[in-house]
């Protein structure tokens, strides 16, 4: 009888693995612009004086009964004092441009804890928040033992993440190559933050990689140049190489702040582009 149960268990596991992965649609949603941003802060070694109006984006992944947001943007007042921001729409309102309400968002995957990617995690009242376990533990603890180890991390965002975790709304991603939802896999990225991640999503054409800040601009990938803001350039280049292996094609590796995303893919306006 024990042998029969084992055989049935193996058969069920094999059947589950054989099930086709759900296919999702992906939309880039632009919610703000930071004008005249120095490109040499995005692309290592870029010439001084070159500027770009960078896009602030989140990515909506729709399918399999879910509305998944990759990154959550920012909205708190302090960031408008620190940065010149134009074209701003609160991320919870920006998703409406893609036909969903903030309460329709089922999951929010935070690629890393920098303010412009994590600040809006508490804007989506029914969403489960997915974070790398090491990222949350580090920025809720050890990072604040030194002045040099929490650049770009806002205390309000850390407190929001801790509160959401206490409410049972945080899913901790435990390392590399974790399929957190069917057809949605998180991979550890380069050392942009302590434990940043990027996301691969199964679509009709295969995997689309949402690189977020593991690749600021298409230029990083095209020239194989690390992002400027990294703790380890080699780790960033390794992440780029891995994205090429994972994605259906290089055109489906989506950078974190390149305004060209909004014109490379079909779009009805300047704010929403359908990646796949």
N, C-alpha and C positions, 0 to 999 in steps of 0.2 A: 504493500500500500504506500509506503514511504517513497519507493521508486516511482510509482505512478504519479504521486503528487509532484515529485521533482520534474518528471517528464512534462506534466501539464504546465508547470511553472515556466519551464524553458520554452515550451511551445507558445505560451501566451506572451512571453517577453519577445520572442522572435516575431510574432505577429504584430506586436506593437511597433517594433523597429521597422517592419515592412510597410507600415501605414504611410501613405504619402504625407509630406509636411504641408500644412496649410500655406496658401499663398496670400500675401498681403499687398495692399496698395500703400504707397509712401508719398507723402506730400511735404515739401519744404515750405515753412510758413515764416515769412519775414515780419518781425514786429518792431524793428527799430534800426537806426543807422548811427554809427559813430563816424563822423566825417574827418577827413584829413589825418588818418591814422598812419603812422610811420611804418612802411613796409619792412624796414629792417628790424622791427619788433615782431614780425611774423615769419619772415624768411631769413635764416641765418646768413649774414654776409651781404644782404641786399644793399644797394647803394644808398648813401645818406641823402636825405632830402626828398626821396620818392614817397608819395602819399597815396592813400586809397580810402575811399568811403566804404568802410566795411559793413557787411550785413550782419545783423543780429537775428539769428534764426532758431527755431525749434522744428522738430520733424514729427509729423503725425503718421503713425503706422496703423492702418485699418484692415481688419479682417478677423476671421475665426471668432466673431462675436465680441471683439475687443477694439478699443480705441486707445492706442499706446502712444504716449508722447515721449520722445527722446529729447532730454533736456527740457528745462522749464523757464528759461529766460530770467529776467529780473524785473522788479517793480518798486523796491523800497526807495524811500526818499533820498537816502544818503548817496546813492549812486548818481543821481542827477546833479548833485553838488560837486562830485568828483570828476564827472565826464560831461562833455558836450554831446548830448543825445538829440537826434532829430527823428521825425516820422514815428514817434513812439506810440504804440498801442499795447496796453497791458496784455501779457501773454494769455491770460484767461479770456480776454476778448478777441485776441488775434485768432484763436482756434476756431472762432465762429465763422471766420472767412472761409474755412474749409468744411463748414457744414456741421460742426459739432459744438455742443455746449460744454462749459467746463465740468459740469457734473457728469457728462458722458464719458470723460476720460477714465479708463479703468486702471491704467498703469502709467507711471512716469519713471523712465530709466534715466538716472543722473550719471552722465559720463564722468564727471569729476566735480569737486566741490567749489570751483571758482564761482564768484558772485554772479557772473552773467550766464551761468548754466544751471545753477542750483537755487537761486534766490526765490524762484516762483513755485517751488515744490509744494507749498502749502496753499496754492490757489485752486487746487483741484480736489474738491471735498470727498470724492468717493474713490480716489486713486490709491493704489498700492505703489509705494516708492521703492525703487530698486537701486541699491548702492553697493559698490564693492565693500565687503566687510572691513578690509584693511584701511580703506579710505575713511570710512566713518570713524573707526576706532582711533585712527591717528589724529584726525582733526578735532575729535571730541576730547582728546587727551594730550598725548605727548607733544604735539606740534606747538602747544602754547607754553612749553617750558623754555622756549628760545624765541627771540624776536625775529629770527631769520627763517623760520620754518613754517610760516603760515601766510606767506604773501598771496594776495588775491582771495583769501578765505575770509568771509565776513562772519563775525560772531552771531549775528541774528540768524544766519543760515544754518550754522551748526546747532544752535538752540532749537530751531524749527525741526531739523532732522532728528534730534534727540527726542523731542516731544512726540513727533510722529511715530518714532520707534516705540515709545512708551504706550502709545495708543494701539499698538499692534499693526501699524500700517506700513512698516518697512520690511522689505525683503532683502536679506544680506546675500550678496553674490560672493561665493567663496572661491575666488581665484579665477583661473583662465578657462576659456572654452566651456562656459556654463550655459546650457540651454534653459533659460529661465521660464520661457513659454514656448509652446510648440512652434518651431520655425523661427524663433528669436533667440540668438546666442550672443552672450557678452564675452569679449576677449580682453585680457589685460593689454594695455597700450604702452606707449613710451612714458618716460618719467616727466610728464608735464606737471602732474601733481604726484602725491605720494603713491597713489594706486589708481591712476586714470584707466578708463576702459573705452572700447569702441564696440559697436553693435552691428552684427550681420543679420539681415532679415531675408527670409525666403520670399521670392516674388515669382511672377510668371516667367521671368527671364533668368532666374537663378538668384544668387545672393547679391543683395545690395548692401554695401558697407557704409554705415553712418560713422564717419571718422571723428566727428566733432573736432576738438582741438588737437587731436593726434595728427591732424593735417589742417593747418589754417586755410591755405589757398591751394588751388590746383597747381600753382607754381612749385610748391613743395614736392609734389609727386612727380611732375613733369621733369624737373631738374634734379630730382632725388637729393633734395636739400632739407636738412632738419628744420623744424620750427625753431624760432629764435628763443622762445620762452620754454626751455627744457632744462631739467636737472642732469640730463645725460643724452647728448645728441645721438650717440650710437643706438640707444634704446629706441629713439624715435625713428631712426632709419630702419631698424629691424621691424618695427611696427608697420611702416609703410610697405616693406617687402612682403610682410605677411598679408596685408590687406590685398595686395595684388594677387596672391595665391587664392584668397578666399572669394573675391568678388567675381561675378560673372564676366566682367571685363573692366578695365581701368575707368571707363566712363561712369561706372556705377560705384565708384569710391567718392563719397560726398564730403567735401571739406566743411569746416566749421564756420567760416566767416567770409567766404568768397561771394561777392555779389553776382558773379557769373552764374551761380547755381540757378538764379531766378530767370535767366534767359536761355540756358542750355537745354532746359526741359519745357514741355508744353505748359503754357500758363495763360490764364484769362485776364490777369492783371499783374501788377508789380509785386504782389504780396504772397501769392500762393502758386507754386509750381508742382506739377505732378511728376515725380521722379520715375515711378513705375506703377 
